[in-house]
Amino acid sequence: MWNSLEITQLCAIQLKELEAEINSQSTYRGLDSYSEVQLHPFIHQAFTTTHFGALREICYPSASVENPTNTQRQRCDIVLTPNLKQSIFDPIDEQRTRQKAAGTLFESSALLDSPPQGTIPPEDAYWLEIKSIAQFSYVDGVPNPNSSYSSEMLNGPRTDVIKLASDPLIRHAGVLIVHFAEDQSTGIHDISAAVDHMIGLELPVSIPEFETIPIKNHAGNEYCTLGLIPVRL
């Protein structure tokens, strides 16, 4: 149902268009100045002209505590559905509805045998976490070599892989690394090294898909490499 290469290519097309738009404005800062959170709406936009549905900041379908509030639940950056105008069935929210209706006249109507029309089970969706990592990054608006680069490469994607793999109701997932570097080979090499490290830790990841975009050098980075790491579930 889900094609990792297609997802990577759609994201690359969108970021290439964003890079062109930034350059047309003759600004002194480039695509690599965007924070991880600032990139989210643009990556989300990559799917809005396709047949996929795309939702942002969706709660994970499972939780480690009983009866969690929405603020206690982890959220996924982007969740894709097979078709437009579909939402994700939320079993925790459904449990709340049943508990509220218990012992009332509405108890029987609150019991659902299947997800309501227009929703899909979380197992059918694609759960996508995003990490942005740069060799040269902005601190207080000033570009410098990223002193946390190695730890970000090893720890950030690994944390998201563990989070996705730990939810029993997620069947399709990936971690998209948006990587900025001074040369084309660094992104592919370092993302692959991070995946090898995760495989060594026996985490359920597969070989990543890559797309590379040349970017204007504002901070020391000349390439943006997208690496989508599939999570095997």
C-alpha positions in Angstrom: 0.0 0.0 0.0 2.8 2.4 0.9 5.8 3.1 -1.2 8.8 4.7 0.6 10.4 5.9 -2.6 7.2 7.7 -3.7 6.9 9.4 -0.3 10.5 10.5 -0.5 10.2 11.9 -4.0 7.1 13.9 -3.2 8.8 15.5 -0.2 11.9 16.3 -2.4 9.7 17.9 -5.1 8.1 20.1 -2.5 11.4 21.2 -0.8 12.9 21.9 -4.2 10.0 24.2 -5.0 10.5 25.9 -1.6 14.3 26.3 -2.3 13.4 28.0 -5.6 10.9 30.3 -4.0 13.5 31.3 -1.3 16.1 32.0 -3.9 13.7 34.2 -5.9 13.4 36.5 -2.9 17.2 37.2 -2.8 17.3 36.5 0.9 20.5 36.1 2.9 19.2 32.9 4.5 18.3 29.6 2.8 16.3 26.4 3.2 18.7 25.2 5.9 17.7 28.1 8.1 14.2 26.6 8.6 13.8 24.9 11.9 12.4 21.3 12.0 9.0 22.6 13.0 9.0 25.2 10.3 9.6 22.5 7.7 6.6 20.5 8.8 3.9 22.5 7.0 5.9 22.4 3.7 6.4 18.6 3.9 2.7 18.3 4.7 2.0 20.3 1.6 3.9 17.8 -0.5 0.8 15.4 -0.2 -2.0 17.9 -0.6 -2.0 17.7 -4.4 -1.9 13.9 -4.4 -4.6 11.3 -3.8 -3.3 10.8 -0.3 -4.7 12.4 2.8 -2.3 14.1 5.1 -2.8 15.0 8.7 -0.6 16.8 11.1 0.2 16.3 14.8 -2.0 13.2 15.2 -2.0 11.4 18.6 -0.4 8.0 18.7 -3.1 5.3 18.9 -1.7 3.7 22.0 -0.4 5.1 25.3 1.8 3.9 28.1 -0.6 5.3 30.8 -4.2 4.4 31.4 -6.8 6.9 30.3 -4.3 9.6 29.2 -5.4 13.1 28.4 -4.5 14.4 24.9 -1.7 16.5 26.4 -0.2 13.3 27.9 -0.2 11.6 24.5 2.7 11.5 22.0 1.9 13.0 18.6 3.2 12.1 15.2 4.4 14.9 12.8 2.5 13.7 9.7 0.1 10.8 9.2 -0.9 9.8 5.7 -4.1 8.1 4.7 -4.7 6.2 1.5 -7.3 8.6 0.3 -8.3 12.2 0.7 -10.7 13.3 3.5 -10.0 10.3 5.7 -9.3 10.6 9.4 -7.7 8.2 11.8 -9.8 6.1 14.1 -8.7 6.9 17.7 -9.2 3.9 20.0 -8.3 5.9 23.1 -10.9 8.6 22.3 -13.4 5.8 21.6 -12.7 4.3 25.0 -13.4 7.7 26.6 -16.7 7.9 24.8 -17.7 4.4 26.0 -16.7 5.2 29.6 -18.8 8.5 29.5 -21.8 6.6 28.1 -21.6 3.7 30.5 -24.8 3.3 32.5 -26.6 5.9 30.5 -29.3 5.8 27.7 -26.5 6.3 25.2 -24.4 3.3 26.2 -25.6 1.0 23.3 -25.1 3.7 20.7 -21.5 4.3 21.9 -20.4 0.8 21.1 -18.8 0.7 17.7 -18.0 -2.6 15.9 -15.9 -0.8 13.3 -14.4 2.7 12.6 -17.1 5.3 11.6 -17.4 6.1 8.0 -14.6 8.3 6.7 -12.1 7.0 9.2 -9.5 4.3 8.8 -7.8 2.1 11.4 -4.4 3.4 12.6 -2.9 0.2 11.1 -3.8 1.3 7.6 -2.2 4.8 7.9 1.5 5.7 7.3 3.0 7.4 10.3 5.9 9.8 9.4 8.2 11.4 11.9 10.6 14.2 10.7 14.1 15.1 11.8 16.1 18.0 10.4 19.9 17.8 10.9 22.6 20.1 9.5 26.4 20.1 9.3 26.2 23.9 9.6 23.4 25.2 11.6 22.1 28.6 12.8 22.5 29.6 16.5 20.9 32.9 17.4 20.7 33.7 13.6 24.4 33.0 13.0 25.6 30.0 11.0 28.3 27.8 12.5 29.5 24.3 12.4 27.0 22.1 14.3 28.7 21.0 17.5 25.9 18.6 18.2 25.9 17.0 14.8 27.1 13.5 15.7 24.7 13.1 18.6 21.8 14.5 16.5 22.5 12.0 13.8 22.6 9.0 16.2 20.0 9.9 18.8 17.2 11.9 17.0 16.2 9.3 14.4 16.7 6.4 16.8 14.3 7.9 19.3 11.6 8.3 16.7 12.2 4.7 15.4 11.7 3.4 18.9 8.6 5.5 19.4 7.0 4.2 16.2 8.0 0.6 16.7 6.7 0.6 20.3 3.1 1.3 19.3 1.3 -2.0 18.6 -1.3 -0.3 16.4 1.1 1.2 13.9 1.9 -1.1 10.9 3.4 1.4 8.4 5.9 4.0 9.4 9.1 5.9 8.6 11.5 8.5 9.9 12.3 11.2 7.3 15.7 12.9 7.9 16.1 16.3 6.2 19.9 16.6 6.1 22.0 19.6 5.1 25.7 19.3 4.3 28.5 20.8 2.3 28.7 18.0 -0.2 26.4 15.5 -1.8 28.0 12.3 -0.4 27.9 13.3 3.3 24.1 13.1 3.7 23.8 9.6 2.1 26.9 8.4 4.0 25.9 9.7 7.4 22.2 8.7 7.2 23.3 5.2 6.2 25.7 5.1 9.1 22.9 6.0 11.5 20.8 3.2 10.0 23.7 0.7 10.4 24.0 1.8 14.0 20.3 1.2 14.6 20.5 -2.2 12.9 23.4 -3.0 15.3 21.0 -2.2 18.2 18.5 -4.6 16.6 16.0 -1.9 15.8 13.4 -2.7 13.1 14.7 -0.5 10.2 15.2 -1.1 6.5 17.5 0.5 3.9 16.6 4.1 3.5 15.4 5.8 0.3 17.3 9.0 -0.8 16.7 12.1 -2.8 19.2 15.0 -3.0 18.6 18.7 -3.7 21.3 21.3 -4.5 20.7 24.4 -2.4 22.3 27.8 -2.4 25.2 28.1 0.1 24.3 30.6 2.8 25.7 28.8 5.9 28.1 26.2 4.5 25.6 23.7 3.3 25.2 23.1 -0.4 23.0 20.0 -0.5 19.8 18.9 1.1 19.5 15.1 1.3 16.2 13.5 2.2 16.6 10.0 3.7 13.4 8.1 4.5 14.1 5.3 6.9 11.3 2.6 6.8 10.4 1.1 10.1 9.7 -2.6 9.8 6.6 -3.5 11.7 
